[in-house]
Amino acid sequence: MAYSENRKFVDELWPEHEGDWLIVAGDTAEMAADIEWSLRTLAERFDTVIWSPGNHELWTPGDDPNQLRGDARYRHLVEMCRGLGVLTPEDPFPVWHGEGGPAVVAPLFLLYDYTFRPTGTYAKSDALEYAYETGIVCTDEVLLHPDPYPTREDWCRARVELTRERLDGLDPALPTILVNHWPVVREPTRILRYPEFALWCGTEATADWPVRYRAAAVVYGHLHIPRTTWHDGIRHEEVSVGYPREWKREWHPSPKLRQILPAPATAPGR
């Protein structure tokens, strides 16, 4: 991984209790070898590790010996995870039977479709033009390839449809823990310093999913603003570790595990 401090954080991460599960909500690293090291290290320590990919894992850096792109890169990472015993969005959703359960833990891979647009922009082209004018453009535009899909939003559309079918088939008596690297509702992005970056942060197609799928909590990690928020009475946990430079900000908490179940008596703030 790019920063020694992040590698040290992973290397020193251990369960707090016997039988603990760990949710990894994406962006473990960019290089395929570093992704494998991170997930292998965690899988050797935690009872169950559940991974949802982030945009960084899906990048194809020019200096990565693994030059797979798009869906082929994602499928490669899924097979790597299976070899490590790590659960992915392609595996049967596990049920947590520990304290706070039972609950279906559903790792998702949904991407984004540019529908989180800045106020006053009504078309993708207008929103992207505004983002480029301001200089706030996600690196995905260069390194995250949608192959074999024509565009990233086409890939997103396919993932949303596939995932909706799986979630519709769950036992309606069980609550869920929805895990996706990108927020599944728009509200957490309202705090962004640069609103135009929300274009790369999710899709309006999942706005009703926390309610529709009986979420006891929603876990995401893309914004690098670790905090707890509530939307429609449902807890949303941003669990990103972020970059070392971000840890120095006055409001930023030190990187740490965040408890999802059982729900904390008092939900943590920032």
C-alpha positions as CSV (number, residue, x, y, z in Angstrom):
1,M,0.0,0.0,0.0
2,A,1.1,3.5,-0.7
3,Y,1.7,4.7,2.9
4,S,3.7,2.9,5.5
5,E,1.4,4.2,8.3
6,N,-1.6,2.5,6.7
7,R,0.4,-0.7,6.4
8,K,1.3,-0.4,10.1
9,F,-2.4,0.1,11.0
10,V,-3.3,-3.2,9.2
11,D,-0.3,-5.0,10.7
12,E,-1.4,-4.0,14.2
13,L,-5.1,-4.7,13.8
14,W,-6.4,-7.6,15.9
15,P,-9.9,-8.7,17.1
16,E,-11.1,-7.3,20.3
17,H,-13.2,-10.5,21.1
18,E,-13.1,-14.1,20.2
19,G,-15.3,-14.8,17.2
20,D,-15.2,-11.2,15.9
21,W,-16.1,-10.6,12.3
22,L,-14.4,-7.8,10.3
23,I,-16.0,-5.7,7.6
24,V,-13.6,-4.2,5.1
25,A,-15.5,-1.6,3.1
26,G,-13.0,-1.2,0.2
27,D,-9.8,0.7,-0.7
28,T,-7.4,-1.6,1.0
29,A,-4.7,-0.8,-1.6
30,E,-4.2,-0.1,-5.3
31,M,-1.6,-2.8,-6.2
32,A,-2.9,-6.3,-6.4
33,A,-0.1,-7.7,-4.3
34,D,-0.8,-5.2,-1.5
35,I,-4.5,-6.0,-1.6
36,E,-3.7,-9.7,-1.1
37,W,-1.3,-9.0,1.7
38,S,-3.8,-6.8,3.6
39,L,-6.7,-9.3,3.3
40,R,-4.5,-12.3,4.0
41,T,-3.2,-10.6,7.2
42,L,-6.8,-9.9,8.4
43,A,-8.2,-13.2,7.4
44,E,-5.6,-15.0,9.6
45,R,-6.8,-13.1,12.6
46,F,-10.5,-12.6,12.5
47,D,-13.2,-15.3,12.6
48,T,-14.8,-14.0,9.3
49,V,-13.6,-11.2,7.0
50,I,-16.2,-9.6,4.6
51,W,-14.9,-7.4,1.8
52,S,-16.6,-5.0,-0.6
53,P,-14.4,-3.5,-3.3
54,G,-13.6,0.2,-3.5
55,N,-12.5,2.2,-6.4
56,H,-8.8,2.0,-5.5
57,E,-8.8,-1.8,-5.7
58,L,-10.4,-1.5,-9.2
59,W,-7.8,0.9,-10.5
60,T,-5.2,-0.4,-13.0
61,P,-2.0,1.5,-12.1
62,G,0.6,1.5,-14.8
63,D,3.2,0.1,-12.4
64,D,1.1,-2.8,-11.2
65,P,2.3,-6.1,-12.7
66,N,-1.3,-7.1,-12.7
67,Q,-2.8,-5.2,-15.7
68,L,-6.3,-6.6,-15.6
69,R,-9.0,-4.0,-16.1
70,G,-12.6,-3.5,-15.2
71,D,-14.7,-6.6,-14.5
72,A,-11.8,-8.9,-15.1
73,R,-9.8,-7.2,-12.3
74,Y,-12.8,-7.4,-10.0
75,R,-13.3,-11.2,-10.8
76,H,-9.6,-11.8,-10.2
77,L,-9.8,-10.1,-6.7
78,V,-12.9,-12.2,-5.9
79,E,-11.1,-15.4,-6.7
80,M,-8.1,-14.2,-4.6
81,C,-10.4,-13.5,-1.7
82,R,-12.0,-17.0,-2.0
83,G,-8.5,-18.5,-1.8
84,L,-8.0,-16.5,1.4
85,G,-11.4,-17.4,2.9
86,V,-12.6,-13.8,2.6
87,L,-16.3,-13.3,1.7
88,T,-17.1,-11.1,-1.3
89,P,-20.2,-9.7,-3.0
90,E,-20.3,-12.8,-5.2
91,D,-20.6,-15.2,-2.3
92,P,-23.8,-16.2,-0.3
93,F,-24.5,-13.5,2.3
94,P,-23.6,-14.7,5.7
95,V,-25.8,-14.4,8.8
96,W,-24.4,-13.0,12.0
97,H,-25.8,-15.0,14.9
98,G,-23.8,-13.2,17.6
99,E,-25.0,-10.5,20.0
100,G,-27.3,-8.1,18.1
101,G,-28.2,-10.8,15.6
102,P,-29.4,-12.5,13.7
103,A,-28.8,-10.2,10.7
104,V,-27.8,-10.8,7.1
105,V,-24.4,-9.1,6.3
106,A,-24.6,-8.2,2.7
107,P,-21.4,-7.0,1.0
108,L,-22.3,-5.1,-2.1
109,F,-20.5,-3.8,-5.2
110,L,-22.5,-1.1,-6.9
111,L,-20.2,1.6,-8.2
112,Y,-21.7,5.0,-9.2
113,D,-23.6,6.6,-12.1
114,Y,-23.0,10.3,-11.8
115,T,-26.5,11.0,-10.5
116,F,-25.2,12.7,-7.3
117,R,-25.0,15.9,-9.2
118,P,-24.1,19.4,-7.8
119,T,-27.0,21.8,-7.4
120,G,-28.0,23.5,-10.6
121,T,-26.6,20.8,-12.9
122,Y,-29.2,18.5,-14.5
123,A,-27.3,16.4,-17.0
124,K,-24.2,14.2,-16.5
125,S,-22.3,16.2,-19.2
126,D,-23.0,19.5,-17.5
127,A,-22.0,18.1,-14.1
128,L,-18.7,16.7,-15.4
129,E,-17.9,19.9,-17.3
130,Y,-18.4,21.8,-14.1
131,A,-16.2,19.4,-12.2
132,Y,-13.4,19.7,-14.8
133,E,-13.7,23.5,-14.7
134,T,-13.2,23.5,-10.9
135,G,-10.4,20.9,-11.1
136,I,-12.2,18.4,-8.8
137,V,-12.1,15.2,-10.8
138,C,-11.8,11.7,-9.4
139,T,-8.7,9.6,-10.5
140,D,-11.2,7.0,-11.5
141,E,-11.6,8.8,-14.8
142,V,-8.1,7.7,-15.7
143,L,-7.5,4.4,-13.8
144,L,-10.9,2.8,-13.2
145,H,-11.8,1.1,-16.5
146,P,-15.3,-0.3,-17.1
147,D,-14.3,-3.1,-19.5
148,P,-16.3,-4.9,-21.0
149,Y,-19.0,-2.3,-20.2
150,P,-19.1,0.8,-22.4
151,T,-19.1,3.1,-19.4
152,R,-18.9,3.1,-15.6
153,E,-22.6,3.9,-15.3
154,D,-23.4,0.9,-17.5
155,W,-21.4,-1.2,-15.1
156,C,-23.1,0.4,-12.2
157,R,-26.6,-0.3,-13.7
158,A,-25.7,-4.0,-14.2
159,R,-24.5,-4.3,-10.6
160,V,-27.5,-2.6,-9.2
161,E,-29.9,-4.9,-11.1
162,L,-28.0,-8.0,-10.1
163,T,-27.8,-6.9,-6.5
164,R,-31.4,-5.9,-6.2
165,E,-32.4,-9.4,-7.3
166,R,-30.3,-11.0,-4.6
167,L,-31.5,-8.7,-1.9
168,D,-35.2,-9.2,-3.0
169,G,-34.6,-12.9,-2.3
170,L,-33.6,-12.6,1.3
171,D,-35.7,-13.8,4.2
172,P,-38.0,-10.8,4.9
173,A,-37.9,-11.7,8.6
174,L,-34.2,-10.8,9.0
175,P,-32.7,-7.4,9.2
176,T,-29.6,-6.6,7.1
177,I,-26.2,-4.9,7.4
178,L,-25.7,-3.3,4.0
179,V,-22.0,-2.9,3.2
180,N,-20.9,-0.9,0.2
181,H,-17.8,1.2,-0.4
182,W,-19.9,4.1,-1.8
183,P,-22.7,5.5,0.3
184,V,-26.1,4.1,-0.8
185,V,-27.9,7.3,-0.1
186,R,-27.0,10.8,-1.1
187,E,-27.2,12.5,2.3
188,P,-23.6,11.7,3.6
189,T,-22.1,13.5,0.6
190,R,-23.8,16.8,1.6
191,I,-20.8,17.5,3.9
192,L,-18.2,17.3,1.1
193,R,-16.0,20.4,0.9
194,Y,-16.2,20.1,-2.9
195,P,-19.8,19.1,-3.8
196,E,-18.8,18.2,-7.4
197,F,-16.9,15.2,-6.1
198,A,-20.3,13.6,-5.2
199,L,-20.5,12.6,-8.9
200,W,-18.2,9.7,-8.0
201,C,-19.9,8.7,-4.8
202,G,-22.9,6.6,-5.5
203,T,-26.2,6.3,-7.3
204,E,-29.7,7.5,-6.7
205,A,-30.9,4.0,-7.7
206,T,-30.3,2.8,-4.2
207,A,-31.9,5.6,-2.2
208,D,-34.6,3.4,-0.8
209,W,-32.5,0.3,-0.1
210,P,-31.8,0.8,3.6
211,V,-35.6,1.0,4.3
212,R,-36.6,-1.5,1.6
213,Y,-34.1,-4.1,2.9
214,R,-34.6,-3.6,6.6
215,A,-31.1,-2.3,7.3
216,A,-30.1,-2.3,10.9
217,A,-27.0,-0.4,9.7
218,V,-25.4,0.7,6.5
219,V,-21.6,0.6,6.3
220,Y,-19.5,2.5,3.7
221,G,-16.1,4.0,3.4
222,H,-15.5,6.2,0.4
223,L,-15.7,9.8,1.7
224,H,-12.8,9.7,4.2
225,I,-15.1,11.4,6.7
226,P,-15.5,8.7,9.5
227,R,-18.7,9.4,11.4
228,T,-22.1,8.1,12.3
229,T,-25.2,9.6,10.7
230,W,-28.9,8.7,10.7
231,H,-31.2,8.7,7.7
232,D,-34.8,7.5,7.8
233,G,-34.0,6.3,11.3
234,I,-31.2,4.0,10.1
235,R,-27.6,4.2,11.3
236,H,-25.0,4.8,8.6
237,E,-21.4,4.2,9.6
238,E,-18.5,5.7,7.5
239,V,-15.6,3.4,8.5
240,S,-12.8,4.7,6.3
241,V,-9.2,4.8,7.7
242,G,-8.1,7.4,5.2
243,Y,-4.7,8.9,4.6
244,P,-2.1,9.7,7.4
245,R,-2.3,13.4,6.4
246,E,-6.0,13.3,7.3
247,W,-5.4,11.8,10.7
248,K,-3.8,15.1,11.7
249,R,-6.9,17.2,11.1
250,E,-8.5,18.4,14.4
251,W,-11.9,16.8,13.8
252,H,-10.6,13.5,12.4
253,P,-10.6,10.6,14.9
254,S,-7.6,8.2,15.2
255,P,-8.1,5.2,12.9
256,K,-9.9,2.5,14.8
257,L,-12.4,-0.3,14.5
258,R,-16.1,0.8,14.6
259,Q,-18.6,-1.6,16.2
260,I,-21.6,-2.4,14.0
261,L,-23.3,-5.2,16.0
262,P,-24.4,-5.2,18.6
263,A,-25.3,-1.5,18.1
264,P,-23.4,0.7,20.5
265,A,-25.5,2.0,23.3
266,T,-24.4,5.5,22.2
267,A,-23.5,5.7,18.6
268,P,-20.0,7.1,18.0
269,G,-19.8,10.5,16.4
270,R,-16.9,11.9,14.5
